[in-house]
Amino acid sequence: MAIGAIALVATIAGGALLAGRFDPQEESAPGTVTLSGITTKVSRADWYAMDSHSMDQQGGYQMPAQMMPGAPADGEARLGVRLTLHNTSQQARQFNPIEEFLLLGGANGPRVPHSDTFGRLTRLNPGIAVDGTVYFDTRVPAAGDPPLSLRWVRGGEEVVLAISIGDAPDGHHGS
């Protein structure tokens, strides 16, 4: 009887160990991805109109690009993708949004960032998070165009992130 009890306890203990080994690991929060020690969460994306540079003060005529250095080219609008970068590792991590992110989809094909709000910040210490926006100049997608998404390449890894986009600015309804 003692041998049967020992075998039963050993079987239960072994089963508990195996169950613990095969449980799926806890998933990160929805909409977040971690690459090389930095977790990114895309909050949303918004179109930014250049109405402050309209020629007729009604918002109906945009100045030509040559009169507004740095403004989107004719037929394009500026898309700002808001995201949070969080260093989830135990050591300081370098980052560069201009080099790590690329806008995919739409009619234009891949687009490199125009600018960002991270400024000169290029390093996060362990446990530190920062919010910012990465801006892209692109055409507003038409109904048949592929949806816009954000490609993040870091440390030899790559992931494509879905983005939720607000309404297009007036005068930019896709072509």
C-alpha positions as CSV (number, residue, x, y, z in Angstrom):
1,M,0.0,0.0,0.0
2,A,2.9,2.4,0.8
3,I,4.4,1.8,-2.6
4,G,1.1,2.6,-4.3
5,A,0.8,5.8,-2.3
6,I,4.4,6.8,-3.2
7,A,3.7,6.1,-6.9
8,L,0.5,8.1,-6.8
9,V,2.3,11.1,-5.1
10,A,5.1,10.8,-7.7
11,T,2.6,10.7,-10.6
12,I,0.7,13.8,-9.2
13,A,4.0,15.7,-8.6
14,G,5.3,14.8,-12.1
15,G,2.1,15.9,-13.7
16,A,2.1,19.2,-11.8
17,L,5.7,19.8,-13.0
18,L,4.8,19.0,-16.6
19,A,1.6,21.1,-16.5
20,G,3.7,24.0,-15.3
21,R,6.2,23.6,-18.1
22,F,3.6,23.5,-20.8
23,D,1.4,26.4,-19.7
24,P,1.5,29.2,-22.2
25,Q,3.5,32.2,-21.0
26,E,1.5,35.2,-20.1
27,E,0.9,37.3,-23.2
28,S,1.8,41.0,-23.2
29,A,-1.0,43.6,-23.2
30,P,-3.0,43.8,-26.5
31,G,-1.4,46.0,-29.1
32,T,2.1,45.8,-27.6
33,V,5.2,44.1,-29.0
34,T,8.7,43.7,-27.5
35,L,11.9,43.6,-29.6
36,S,15.4,43.7,-28.2
37,G,14.3,44.9,-24.7
38,I,12.0,47.7,-25.8
39,T,8.2,47.3,-25.8
40,T,6.2,49.4,-28.2
41,K,2.6,50.2,-27.9
42,V,0.9,52.0,-30.8
43,S,-1.9,54.3,-29.4
44,R,-3.4,55.7,-32.6
45,A,-2.6,57.7,-35.7
46,D,-4.0,61.0,-36.8
47,W,-3.9,63.0,-40.0
48,Y,-2.5,66.6,-39.6
49,A,-3.8,69.2,-41.9
50,M,-1.6,72.1,-43.0
51,D,-4.5,74.6,-42.7
52,S,-2.3,77.1,-40.9
53,H,-0.6,77.6,-44.2
54,S,-3.6,78.1,-46.4
55,M,-3.4,80.9,-48.9
56,D,-7.1,81.9,-48.8
57,Q,-7.6,81.8,-45.0
58,Q,-10.6,79.4,-45.6
59,G,-8.5,76.3,-45.5
60,G,-9.3,75.5,-49.2
61,Y,-5.9,76.2,-50.9
62,Q,-2.7,74.9,-49.5
63,M,0.5,76.7,-50.2
64,P,2.8,75.0,-52.7
65,A,5.5,72.8,-51.1
66,Q,8.3,75.1,-52.3
67,M,6.8,77.9,-50.2
68,M,6.7,75.7,-47.1
69,P,9.9,73.8,-46.6
70,G,9.3,70.6,-44.8
71,A,5.6,70.4,-45.6
72,P,4.0,67.4,-47.3
73,A,4.3,67.3,-51.1
74,D,1.3,68.1,-53.2
75,G,-1.4,65.4,-52.8
76,E,0.0,64.2,-49.5
77,A,-0.9,64.7,-45.9
78,R,1.1,64.2,-42.7
79,L,0.2,61.2,-40.6
80,G,1.3,61.2,-36.9
81,V,1.6,57.7,-35.3
82,R,1.5,58.0,-31.5
83,L,3.4,55.3,-29.6
84,T,5.0,54.5,-26.3
85,L,8.5,53.0,-26.0
86,H,9.2,51.2,-22.7
87,N,12.5,49.6,-21.7
88,T,11.5,46.3,-20.2
89,S,15.0,45.0,-20.0
90,Q,17.5,45.2,-17.1
91,Q,20.0,47.4,-19.0
92,A,19.9,50.7,-20.9
93,R,18.7,50.4,-24.5
94,Q,19.4,52.7,-27.5
95,F,16.6,53.5,-30.0
96,N,16.1,55.5,-33.1
97,P,12.5,55.9,-34.3
98,I,13.6,57.4,-37.7
99,E,15.6,54.3,-38.5
100,E,13.4,51.7,-36.8
101,F,9.9,52.5,-38.2
102,L,8.5,52.4,-41.7
103,L,4.9,53.1,-42.9
104,L,3.5,50.4,-45.1
105,G,0.4,50.2,-47.2
106,G,-1.6,52.8,-49.0
107,A,-0.9,53.8,-52.6
108,N,2.6,55.1,-52.1
109,G,4.3,52.0,-50.9
110,P,6.8,52.1,-47.9
111,R,7.4,55.6,-46.4
112,V,10.3,56.6,-44.2
113,P,9.5,58.9,-41.3
114,H,9.5,62.6,-41.9
115,S,10.2,63.5,-38.3
116,D,9.4,62.5,-34.7
117,T,8.8,64.1,-31.3
118,F,11.4,62.1,-29.4
119,G,14.0,64.7,-30.3
120,R,17.5,64.0,-29.1
121,L,16.3,61.2,-26.7
122,T,18.0,58.0,-28.0
123,R,18.4,55.9,-24.9
124,L,16.0,54.5,-22.3
125,N,17.2,53.3,-18.9
126,P,15.6,50.1,-17.4
127,G,11.9,50.5,-16.6
128,I,11.6,53.9,-18.2
129,A,8.9,54.7,-20.8
130,V,8.4,57.6,-23.1
131,D,5.5,58.7,-25.3
132,G,6.1,60.3,-28.7
133,T,4.8,60.6,-32.3
134,V,6.5,59.5,-35.5
135,Y,5.3,61.5,-38.6
136,F,5.0,60.3,-42.1
137,D,4.1,62.2,-45.3
138,T,1.9,60.1,-47.5
139,R,-1.3,60.1,-49.6
140,V,-4.5,59.3,-47.8
141,P,-5.4,55.8,-48.9
142,A,-8.3,55.3,-51.2
143,A,-10.9,52.6,-50.6
144,G,-9.0,49.9,-52.6
145,D,-5.6,50.6,-51.2
146,P,-3.9,48.3,-48.7
147,P,-4.4,49.5,-45.1
148,L,-1.6,51.5,-43.5
149,S,0.5,49.7,-40.9
150,L,3.8,50.3,-39.1
151,R,6.8,48.1,-39.6
152,W,9.3,48.1,-36.7
153,V,12.7,46.6,-37.2
154,R,15.0,46.3,-34.2
155,G,17.9,44.1,-33.3
156,G,17.5,41.8,-36.3
157,E,13.8,41.3,-35.6
158,E,10.8,42.7,-37.5
159,V,7.1,43.1,-36.7
160,V,4.2,44.8,-38.5
161,L,1.9,46.7,-36.2
162,A,-1.7,47.6,-37.1
163,I,-2.6,51.2,-36.6
164,S,-6.0,52.8,-35.9
165,I,-6.3,56.0,-38.0
166,G,-8.5,59.0,-37.4
167,D,-10.4,60.8,-40.1
168,A,-8.5,62.3,-43.1
169,P,-8.0,66.1,-43.1
170,D,-10.4,68.2,-45.3
171,G,-9.4,68.0,-48.9
172,H,-7.6,64.7,-48.5
173,H,-10.1,61.9,-49.0
174,G,-7.9,59.4,-50.9
175,S,-7.7,59.2,-54.6
